[in-house]
């Protein structure tokens, strides 16, 4: 990631085709070690491509990555159970959760700023 960040910084600075020496210079300026193999791999992959094309390609790939789907399924499960008459246990669980939160916030271990 640091090699990619250095590459992007170089392009942002106006160098359309940064060299390995440019990337090493950027990484060295912040005290990071530059790994020659990773720099050469990155440069070989981006050779002849514009940064705009690379970012667009990356966005397309990230669009297919699922994210946040687990929380929706968990939240939807109680709603389905409520239709079958199971709303009372869900309401009790919410009340218990509120009580627990209040107990935690009131616990000051006997010390108070205003005593």
C-alpha positions in Angstrom: 0.0 0.0 0.0 2.8 2.4 0.7 4.2 1.9 -2.7 0.8 2.7 -4.3 0.5 5.7 -2.1 3.9 7.0 -3.1 2.9 6.4 -6.8 -0.3 8.4 -6.3 1.5 11.2 -4.6 4.0 11.4 -7.4 1.2 11.6 -10.0 -0.6 14.1 -7.9 2.5 16.2 -7.8 2.6 16.4 -11.6 4.8 13.4 -12.5 2.7 11.4 -14.9 5.2 8.5 -15.1 7.1 8.2 -11.9 10.2 6.1 -11.8 11.4 3.7 -9.2 13.9 6.4 -8.0 11.0 8.8 -7.6 9.0 6.3 -5.5 12.1 5.5 -3.3 12.6 9.2 -2.8 9.0 9.8 -1.6 9.1 6.7 0.7 12.5 7.7 2.0 11.3 11.2 2.9 8.9 9.7 5.5 11.3 7.1 6.7 9.6 4.1 5.0 11.7 1.4 3.5 11.2 0.9 -0.2 11.0 -2.7 -1.4 12.5 -2.9 -4.9 10.4 -5.9 -5.9 7.1 -4.3 -5.0 8.1 -1.0 -6.8 9.0 -2.9 -10.0 5.8 -4.9 -9.8 3.7 -1.8 -9.5 5.5 0.0 -12.3 5.1 -2.9 -14.6 1.4 -3.1 -13.9 0.7 0.6 -14.5 3.0 1.1 -17.5 1.2 2.8 -20.3 -2.0 3.4 -18.3 -3.3 6.7 -17.1 -4.2 7.2 -13.4 -7.8 8.0 -14.4 -8.2 4.6 -16.2 -6.6 2.8 -13.2 -9.0 4.4 -10.7 -12.0 3.8 -12.9 -11.1 0.1 -13.2 -10.6 -0.1 -9.4 -14.0 1.4 -8.8 -15.7 -1.2 -11.1 -13.9 -4.0 -9.2 -14.9 -2.6 -5.8 -18.5 -2.3 -6.9 -18.8 -6.0 -7.0 -17.4 -6.5 -3.5 -20.3 -7.2 -1.0 -20.2 -4.9 2.1 -22.6 -4.5 5.0 -24.9 -7.3 4.0 -24.6 -9.2 7.3 -26.1 -6.4 9.4 -29.2 -6.1 7.2 -29.9 -9.8 7.5 -29.6 -9.7 11.3 -31.8 -6.6 11.5 -34.4 -8.2 9.2 -34.7 -11.4 11.2 -36.6 -9.9 14.2 -39.0 -8.1 11.9 -40.0 -11.4 10.3 -40.4 -13.0 13.8 -42.6 -10.1 15.0 -45.2 -10.9 12.4 -45.7 -14.4 13.9 -46.5 -12.9 17.4 -42.9 -12.9 18.7 -42.8 -9.1 19.4 -42.9 -9.4 23.2 -39.5 -11.0 23.6 -38.0 -8.4 21.3 -39.5 -5.5 23.3 -38.1 -7.1 26.6 -34.7 -7.3 25.1 -34.7 -3.7 24.2 -35.8 -2.7 27.7 -33.1 -4.8 29.3 -30.5 -3.3 27.0 -31.5 0.3 28.0 -31.2 -0.6 31.7 -27.8 -2.1 31.3 -26.5 1.1 29.5 -27.8 3.3 32.3 -26.1 1.2 35.0 -22.8 1.5 33.1 -23.0 5.3 32.7 -23.9 5.8 36.4 -21.0 3.8 37.6 -18.3 6.3 38.7 -16.6 4.1 41.3 -17.4 6.5 44.1 -15.6 9.5 42.6 -17.4 12.5 41.3 -16.2 15.9 40.1 -19.0 17.7 41.8 -19.1 16.1 45.3 
